[in-house]
């Protein structure tokens, strides 16, 4: 089954590349990612458990519809964006300049204060602990005034598309944008969250590639810096009594560990993990709306798998992007989820290639969702985050972009 799966994925990669001719396309990313991961997994001596045939079937159930549905929009013509479709509203941009700078400074100070409250000995570990408690549904030990809460939301949703626009679309290199970019990097590091670091880092790489501002040399330097920042964030948040850091285990765990972890889920009936209703993992973002119709549906008590650890034999609580869809709906869920992600990604990619500013900024933000398929589902899991960033982009752009042009 290993050889068959890798062969199918490589065949799909050739088709995807022939159609898209870009490493940024969701179909190219997906087929290259999974085929490469499986080749590495079956040739490198990593010490993890062997994968069963069920895991290979699950990957194909996800990758095949994602590939096909993401290529589907390329079959239809779309007009090239006009110059006005590639610019933002100057009044909004100028208004946002002082707001963005103030928001990131206030958000950084608020994060440091919250981290200190949770762990005076290690502020960054305290920031991580506060974040985990929030995901677990526990009441926060710190409450902020409204303006601070708004600043945190703006820093988390506005800064990324705002900086990407100024740096790579408008190509501004002023003292202001340099300062804001530095503060953004510091803010991301302060959050002590590898997911956020990945999202921002890959967004920069994606839009640099879109704007043809990246070559092999600076690509290598960016990747090295990116890995270094992720490791720094990981080390900064570790508690004093944590086990000694081992680089090889770090790479093995975060690169390959989720595959045997997901395989362990496939060995059991997915219904055993459902606490309330089928869909409680996939549609966790809509739980409050669902409860309006049936208050007895409480959802899973640990939807982010913070306590759902398994051994591969390295302990991990991440299960690839397949987890939610499979646990909720089995193999059918993988087929439908892959098709949905492929269609959305393919449509956004198509308009991005035509120069639509909304699509350019949104695809850069969503890029990490496709890159980190092997790790966790960052699409539905952080659904409202993506919607919030999209709303910020819509506020920024020229009103003419809000018309659907084909």
C-alpha positions as CSV (number, residue, x, y, z in Angstrom):
1,X,0.0,0.0,0.0
2,X,3.0,2.3,0.6
3,X,4.2,2.1,-2.9
4,X,0.7,2.4,-4.4
5,X,-0.1,5.5,-2.4
6,X,3.2,7.3,-3.1
7,X,2.9,6.4,-6.8
8,X,-0.7,7.9,-7.0
9,X,0.4,11.0,-5.1
10,X,3.4,11.5,-7.5
11,X,1.1,11.0,-10.5
12,X,-1.3,13.6,-9.1
13,X,1.7,16.0,-8.5
14,X,2.7,15.7,-12.1
15,X,-0.9,16.5,-13.2
16,X,-1.2,19.4,-10.7
17,X,2.2,20.9,-11.8
18,X,1.3,20.6,-15.5
19,X,-2.0,22.4,-14.9
20,X,-0.9,25.1,-12.3
21,X,2.9,25.4,-13.0
22,X,3.3,26.9,-9.5
23,X,4.5,25.5,-6.2
24,X,2.0,27.8,-4.5
25,X,-1.1,26.0,-5.9
26,X,-3.0,23.9,-3.3
27,X,-2.9,20.8,-5.5
28,X,0.8,21.1,-6.0
29,X,1.4,21.7,-2.3
30,X,-0.8,18.8,-1.2
31,X,0.6,16.2,-3.5
32,X,4.2,17.2,-3.0
33,X,3.8,17.4,0.7
34,X,2.2,14.0,1.3
35,X,4.4,12.2,-1.2
36,X,7.5,13.7,0.3
37,X,6.4,13.0,3.9
38,X,5.7,9.4,3.1
39,X,9.0,8.9,1.3
40,X,10.8,10.4,4.3
41,X,8.8,8.3,6.7
42,X,9.6,5.1,4.9
43,X,13.3,5.7,4.3
44,X,14.6,7.6,7.3
45,X,15.4,5.8,10.6
46,X,13.2,8.0,12.8
47,X,12.2,5.4,15.5
48,X,8.4,6.0,15.1
49,X,5.9,3.2,14.6
50,X,5.2,1.9,11.1
51,X,2.1,3.2,9.4
52,X,-0.8,0.8,8.6
53,X,-2.7,0.5,5.3
54,X,-5.6,2.5,6.9
55,X,-3.3,5.6,7.1
56,X,-2.4,5.4,3.4
57,X,-6.1,5.0,2.5
58,X,-7.0,8.0,4.7
59,X,-4.3,10.2,3.0
60,X,-5.6,9.3,-0.4
61,X,-9.2,10.0,0.6
62,X,-8.1,13.5,1.6
63,X,-5.5,14.3,-1.1
64,X,-7.3,13.1,-4.2
65,X,-10.5,15.2,-3.9
66,X,-8.4,18.2,-2.6
67,X,-6.2,18.0,-5.7
68,X,-9.0,17.6,-8.2
69,X,-11.3,20.2,-6.7
70,X,-8.5,22.8,-6.4
71,X,-7.6,22.3,-10.1
72,X,-11.3,22.6,-11.2
73,X,-11.5,26.5,-11.1
74,X,-8.5,26.7,-13.5
75,X,-10.8,25.3,-16.2
76,X,-12.8,28.5,-16.4
77,X,-11.6,31.9,-17.7
78,X,-11.3,34.9,-15.4
79,X,-10.4,38.4,-16.4
80,X,-7.1,40.0,-15.4
81,X,-7.5,42.4,-12.5
82,X,-7.3,46.1,-13.5
83,X,-4.8,48.4,-11.8
84,X,-7.5,49.6,-9.4
85,X,-8.1,46.0,-8.3
86,X,-4.6,45.9,-7.0
87,X,-4.6,48.8,-4.7
88,X,-6.1,49.6,-1.3
89,X,-8.2,52.5,-0.1
90,X,-5.6,55.2,0.7
91,X,-7.9,57.0,3.2
92,X,-8.3,53.7,5.2
93,X,-4.5,52.9,4.9
94,X,-3.5,56.3,6.3
95,X,-6.1,56.1,9.0
96,X,-4.8,52.6,10.0
97,X,-1.1,53.7,10.3
98,X,-1.3,55.1,13.8
99,X,-3.9,52.6,14.9
100,X,-1.8,49.6,13.8
101,X,1.3,50.9,15.6
102,X,-0.6,51.7,18.8
103,X,-2.4,48.4,18.7
104,X,0.7,46.2,18.5
105,X,2.5,48.1,21.3
106,X,-0.6,47.8,23.6
107,X,-1.0,44.2,22.7
108,X,2.6,43.4,23.4
109,X,2.4,45.0,26.9
110,X,-0.8,43.2,27.6
111,X,0.7,39.8,26.6
112,X,3.7,40.4,28.9
113,X,1.5,41.4,31.8
114,X,-0.7,38.4,31.4
115,X,2.3,36.1,31.1
116,X,3.7,37.6,34.3
117,X,0.4,37.0,36.2
118,X,0.4,33.4,35.1
119,X,4.1,32.7,35.7
120,X,6.3,35.4,37.2
121,X,9.4,33.2,36.8
122,X,8.9,32.7,33.0
123,X,6.7,35.3,31.3
124,X,6.7,33.4,28.0
125,X,5.6,30.2,29.7
126,X,2.9,32.2,31.4
127,X,1.7,33.5,28.0
128,X,1.5,29.9,26.7
129,X,-0.3,28.7,29.9
130,X,-2.9,31.5,29.6
131,X,-3.5,30.6,25.9
132,X,-4.0,26.9,26.8
133,X,-6.4,27.8,29.6
134,X,-8.4,29.9,27.2
135,X,-8.6,27.1,24.7
136,X,-9.6,24.7,27.5
137,X,-12.5,27.0,28.3
138,X,-11.2,28.1,31.7
139,X,-11.8,31.6,33.1
140,X,-8.8,33.9,32.6
141,X,-6.9,35.2,35.6
142,X,-6.5,38.6,33.9
143,X,-9.2,40.9,32.5
144,X,-8.3,43.9,30.3
145,X,-10.2,47.1,29.6
146,X,-12.1,47.2,26.3
147,X,-9.4,49.3,24.5
148,X,-6.8,46.7,25.4
149,X,-9.0,43.8,24.2
150,X,-9.6,45.6,20.9
151,X,-5.9,46.3,20.5
152,X,-5.2,42.5,20.9
153,X,-7.8,41.7,18.3
154,X,-6.5,44.3,15.9
155,X,-2.9,43.1,16.4
156,X,-3.9,39.5,15.8
157,X,-6.1,40.1,12.7
158,X,-5.1,43.4,11.1
159,X,-1.3,43.6,11.3
160,X,-0.6,40.7,9.0
161,X,-2.5,41.9,5.9
162,X,-1.6,45.5,6.7
163,X,2.2,44.8,6.7
164,X,2.0,42.5,3.8
165,X,0.3,45.2,1.7
166,X,2.6,48.0,2.6
167,X,5.8,45.9,2.2
168,X,5.0,43.9,-0.9
169,X,2.1,45.5,-2.7
170,X,2.8,49.2,-2.2
171,X,6.5,48.4,-1.7
172,X,6.9,50.9,1.0
173,X,10.3,50.9,2.9
174,X,9.8,53.8,5.2
175,X,10.9,54.0,8.8
176,X,7.3,53.5,9.8
177,X,6.9,50.2,8.0
178,X,10.3,48.9,9.1
179,X,9.4,49.7,12.8
180,X,6.0,48.1,12.4
181,X,7.5,45.0,10.8
182,X,10.0,44.6,13.6
183,X,7.3,45.1,16.2
184,X,5.2,42.5,14.4
185,X,8.0,39.9,14.6
186,X,8.6,40.6,18.3
187,X,4.8,40.4,19.0
188,X,4.6,37.0,17.2
189,X,7.6,35.8,19.2
190,X,6.1,37.0,22.5
191,X,2.9,35.0,21.8
192,X,5.1,31.9,22.2
193,X,2.9,30.0,19.8
194,X,4.4,28.0,16.9
195,X,1.2,28.1,15.0
196,X,1.2,31.9,14.9
197,X,4.9,31.9,14.0
198,X,4.2,29.5,11.1
199,X,1.2,31.5,9.9
200,X,3.1,34.8,9.7
201,X,6.4,33.3,8.4
202,X,4.7,31.4,5.6
203,X,2.5,34.3,4.7
204,X,5.7,36.4,4.2
205,X,7.3,33.6,2.1
206,X,4.1,33.2,0.0
207,X,3.6,36.8,-0.9
208,X,7.3,37.3,-1.6
209,X,7.0,34.4,-4.1
210,X,3.8,36.0,-5.6
211,X,5.6,39.3,-6.1
212,X,8.7,37.5,-7.4
213,X,10.9,38.9,-4.6
214,X,12.4,35.6,-3.5
215,X,15.2,33.5,-4.9
216,X,17.0,30.4,-3.8
217,X,19.5,32.2,-1.6
218,X,17.1,34.3,0.4
219,X,14.6,31.4,0.5
220,X,17.2,29.3,2.4
221,X,17.9,32.2,4.7
222,X,14.2,32.8,5.4
223,X,13.6,29.1,6.1
224,X,16.6,29.0,8.5
225,X,15.3,32.1,10.2
226,X,11.8,30.8,10.3
227,X,12.9,27.5,12.0
228,X,15.1,29.5,14.4
229,X,12.2,31.7,15.5
230,X,10.0,28.7,16.0
231,X,12.6,27.0,18.1
232,X,13.2,30.2,20.1
233,X,9.5,30.4,20.8
234,X,9.4,26.8,21.8
235,X,12.4,27.2,24.2
236,X,11.3,30.5,25.7
237,X,8.0,29.0,26.8
238,X,9.4,25.8,28.4
239,X,9.1,25.5,32.1
240,X,12.2,25.0,34.3
241,X,11.3,21.4,35.2
242,X,10.7,20.4,31.5
243,X,12.8,17.6,30.0
244,X,16.1,18.5,28.4
245,X,15.6,19.8,24.9
246,X,16.7,17.3,22.2
247,X,16.9,18.8,18.7
248,X,16.4,15.5,16.9
249,X,13.2,14.7,18.9
250,X,11.9,18.2,18.2
251,X,12.3,17.7,14.4
252,X,10.9,14.2,14.5
253,X,7.9,15.1,16.6
254,X,6.8,18.2,14.7
255,X,7.6,16.8,11.2
256,X,6.6,13.1,11.4
257,X,5.0,12.4,14.8
258,X,1.5,13.4,13.8
259,X,1.3,10.6,11.1
260,X,1.6,7.6,13.5
261,X,-0.6,9.5,16.0
262,X,-3.4,9.8,13.4
263,X,-2.8,6.1,12.5
264,X,-3.5,5.2,16.1
265,X,-6.9,7.0,15.8
266,X,-7.7,5.0,12.7
267,X,-7.3,1.7,14.6
268,X,-10.3,2.5,16.8
269,X,-13.9,3.3,16.0
270,X,-14.1,7.1,15.6
271,X,-17.5,7.1,17.4
272,X,-15.8,6.3,20.7
273,X,-14.3,9.9,20.7
274,X,-17.6,11.6,20.1
275,X,-19.0,13.0,23.3
276,X,-22.1,14.9,22.1
277,X,-22.7,14.8,18.3
278,X,-21.0,14.0,15.0
279,X,-19.4,17.2,13.9
280,X,-18.3,18.5,17.3
281,X,-14.7,18.6,16.1
282,X,-15.1,19.8,12.6
283,X,-17.8,22.5,13.4
284,X,-16.6,23.6,16.8
285,X,-16.5,27.2,15.6
286,X,-20.3,27.0,15.2
287,X,-21.1,25.3,18.5
288,X,-22.8,28.4,20.0
289,X,-25.1,28.7,17.0
290,X,-25.8,24.9,17.1
291,X,-26.8,25.2,20.8
292,X,-29.4,27.8,19.9
293,X,-31.4,24.9,18.4
294,X,-30.4,22.2,20.9
295,X,-28.9,23.3,24.2
296,X,-28.2,19.7,25.1
297,X,-25.4,19.6,22.6
298,X,-22.4,20.5,24.7
299,X,-19.6,19.5,22.3
300,X,-16.4,17.8,23.1
301,X,-14.7,18.8,26.4
302,X,-11.3,18.8,24.8
303,X,-11.8,19.8,21.1
304,X,-8.2,21.0,20.7
305,X,-6.8,17.7,21.9
306,X,-4.8,19.5,24.6
307,X,-5.2,16.4,26.9
308,X,-5.6,13.7,24.2
309,X,-2.0,12.4,24.2
310,X,-0.8,9.3,22.4
311,X,2.7,7.7,22.1
312,X,4.4,7.2,18.7
313,X,6.5,6.3,20.9
314,X,7.3,10.0,21.3
315,X,4.3,11.6,23.2
316,X,2.2,13.9,21.0
317,X,-1.3,15.5,20.8
318,X,-1.4,16.5,17.1
319,X,-3.0,14.2,14.5
320,X,-2.7,15.8,11.1
321,X,-5.5,17.7,9.3
322,X,-7.4,14.4,8.9
323,X,-8.4,14.0,12.6
324,X,-11.5,16.2,12.8
325,X,-13.1,15.1,9.6
326,X,-12.4,11.4,10.2
327,X,-13.5,11.3,13.8
328,X,-16.7,13.1,13.0
329,X,-17.7,11.5,9.7
330,X,-15.2,8.7,8.9
331,X,-13.7,8.3,5.4
332,X,-16.6,10.2,3.9
333,X,-15.6,13.2,6.0
334,X,-12.1,13.0,4.5
335,X,-13.5,13.0,1.0
336,X,-15.8,15.9,1.6
337,X,-13.3,17.9,3.7
338,X,-10.6,17.5,1.1
339,X,-13.0,18.6,-1.6
340,X,-14.1,21.6,0.3
341,X,-10.5,22.8,1.1
342,X,-9.5,22.2,-2.5
343,X,-12.4,24.2,-4.0
344,X,-11.9,27.1,-1.6
345,X,-8.1,27.1,-2.1
346,X,-8.4,26.7,-5.8
347,X,-10.9,29.7,-6.2
348,X,-8.8,32.0,-4.0
349,X,-5.6,31.0,-5.8
350,X,-7.1,31.6,-9.2
351,X,-8.2,35.2,-8.3
352,X,-4.8,35.7,-6.6
353,X,-3.0,34.8,-9.8
354,X,-5.2,37.4,-11.7
355,X,-4.0,40.2,-9.4
356,X,-7.0,40.6,-7.2
357,X,-5.8,42.2,-4.0
358,X,-8.3,40.5,-1.7
359,X,-7.3,37.1,-3.0
360,X,-3.5,37.9,-2.8
361,X,-3.7,38.9,0.8
362,X,-6.1,36.1,1.8
363,X,-4.2,33.4,0.0
364,X,-1.0,34.5,1.8
365,X,-2.9,34.2,5.1
366,X,-4.3,30.8,4.2
367,X,-1.0,29.5,2.9
368,X,0.0,27.8,6.1
369,X,-3.3,25.9,6.2
370,X,-2.1,23.9,3.2
371,X,1.5,23.7,4.2
372,X,0.8,22.2,7.6
373,X,-1.7,19.6,6.5
374,X,0.6,17.0,8.0
375,X,0.4,18.6,11.4
376,X,-3.1,19.8,12.3
377,X,-6.3,21.3,10.7
378,X,-5.8,25.0,10.8
379,X,-8.7,25.8,8.6
380,X,-11.9,24.9,10.4
381,X,-10.1,24.9,13.8
382,X,-9.5,28.7,13.5
383,X,-12.4,29.5,11.2
384,X,-13.3,32.8,12.9
385,X,-9.7,33.9,12.8
386,X,-9.7,33.6,9.0
387,X,-13.1,35.4,8.8
388,X,-11.8,38.2,11.0
389,X,-8.7,38.7,8.8
390,X,-10.8,38.6,5.7
391,X,-13.0,41.3,7.1
392,X,-9.9,43.4,7.9
393,X,-8.8,42.9,4.3
394,X,-12.2,44.0,2.9
395,X,-12.0,47.2,5.0
396,X,-8.5,48.0,3.6
397,X,-9.2,47.4,-0.1
398,X,-10.6,49.7,-2.7
399,X,-14.4,49.5,-2.8
400,X,-14.3,48.4,-6.5
401,X,-12.8,45.1,-5.3
402,X,-15.9,44.2,-3.4
403,X,-17.6,43.6,-6.8
404,X,-17.4,40.0,-8.0
405,X,-15.7,40.2,-11.4
406,X,-15.4,37.3,-13.8
